[in-house]
Amino acid sequence: MPLQHSAPVARVEIDLGAIVANWRILCQHHPSGPVASVVKADAYGLGAAQVAPALREAGCGHFFVGLLDEALVLRDRVPGAMLAVLGGPQPGSEPDYVGDDITPVLNSLAEIDAWTATARRAGRMLPAILHIDTGMSRLGLEPRELATLQRDHTRLAGIELRYIMTHLVAADCPDQPLNEAQRRRFSAACAGLPAAPTSFANSSGIFLGAPWGSDLARPGAALYGINPTPGRPNPMHLPVRLTARVLSVRELQPGETVGYNATWRATRPSRIATVGIGYADGWLRALSGRGRAFFDGTPVPLVGRVSMDLTTFDVTGHPAVHPGCWLELLGPAQTPDDVAVAAGTIGYEVLTALGRRFPRTYCPA
Ligand SMILES: *Cc1c(COP(=O)(O)O)cnc(C)c1O
């Protein structure tokens, strides 16, 4: 049910132009082939219905989602583009793939067999992406299945192999030997399979360098401003801003406490600002006593527990903070990666957790 927003207490602004600019930066860093857009989980929380068409307009021709349902919603919004489902076709869902020109990622011999049967019934070749597991141990052909397929290519009869892909385990750690190990395993896997284009790097993989280049990169996070090169300057633009209105300002005497379980106690006369956003909006409860917001570019510390829809900040020394003014929670001064450090998680989780109950405005590309 869409909510009415007569006087919002928090808002999200999403700059589609920054996402498109990020895609172009990634294209420059991946000269070996085009760059797809991973828009699973509602484009990492930023809104696939808006993000995917903007990227399609900019020239992106390949999109990945996690679930068939996500693809069905997006099909008409990315006309002419390849739209692939990472999760693998569930038994019985094959007609939906065929009917809407959605490309399955085949993760096992069973999925391959089901897809070749579908092609036989359709009486024509059907496109698919073949996923090889080179170390993630989640989805993709495991070594024994890969060996079976390498011995018997007829198992792929009726399948037009659009790409052979694998997924990096630790691309965000350039010194991790697994990157090179996966590169070698992937080359060996492809060498024993019918010739097909390859798809390898995720966001961080693109920055590992040319040996991890392929015929199709698959970045997600970097499109949305998450730093693909942790520990080094972020080459991406930040497309998201989250602000919350101050609902009240309290004057506290020393000894008075703030929030559930009284985890914060004033040690001096203090001013406490309460904003209308909480863990139900993805402002993680793990930020209790650790996070911060920004007022006019200066940080104000989060004090006490984060509640379901309220969070408190110590604005002592900021007399300009009053009910009705806005604090910035995500933006250039505090990126999703920064919030993730405070919350003990990763920027991916901060973005995908972002709530849907306050209004979003999209700045067109
Ligand atoms: C999510 C995902 C990606 C994108 O990864 P990022 O780290 O967000 O760039 C690429 N490939 C697969 C298989 C994925 O599951």
The ligand as an SDF file (V2000), in Angstrom:
LIG
                    3D

 15 15  0  0  0  0  0  0  0  0999 V2000
   25.5280   -9.7550   -6.2260 C   0  0  0  0  0  0  0  0  0  0  0  0
   26.3360  -10.3770   -7.2960 C   0  0  0  0  0  0  0  0  0  0  0  0
   27.1610   -9.5920   -8.1160 C   0  0  0  0  0  0  0  0  0  0  0  0
   27.4280   -8.1260   -7.8270 C   0  0  0  0  0  0  0  0  0  0  0  0
   28.3570   -8.0380   -6.7610 O   0  0  0  0  0  0  0  0  0  0  0  0
   28.8730   -6.6290   -6.2030 P   0  0  0  0  0  0  0  0  0  0  0  0
   29.8630   -6.9920   -5.1700 O   0  0  0  0  0  0  0  0  0  0  0  0
   27.6760   -5.9290   -5.6380 O   0  0  0  0  0  0  0  0  0  0  0  0
   29.4460   -5.8930   -7.3550 O   0  0  0  0  0  0  0  0  0  0  0  0
   27.7700  -10.1920   -9.1930 C   0  0  0  0  0  0  0  0  0  0  0  0
   27.6230  -11.5270   -9.4330 N   0  0  0  0  0  0  0  0  0  0  0  0
   26.8700  -12.3220   -8.6430 C   0  0  0  0  0  0  0  0  0  0  0  0
   26.7680  -13.7700   -8.9310 C   0  0  0  0  0  0  0  0  0  0  0  0
   26.2190  -11.7810   -7.5340 C   0  0  0  0  0  0  0  0  0  0  0  0
   25.4890  -12.5670   -6.7320 O   0  0  0  0  0  0  0  0  0  0  0  0
  1  2  1  0
  2  3  1  0
  2 14  2  0
  3  4  1  0
  3 10  2  0
  4  5  1  0
  5  6  1  0
  6  7  2  0
  6  8  1  0
  6  9  1  0
 10 11  1  0
 11 12  2  0
 12 13  1  0
 12 14  1  0
 14 15  1  0
M  END
$$$$
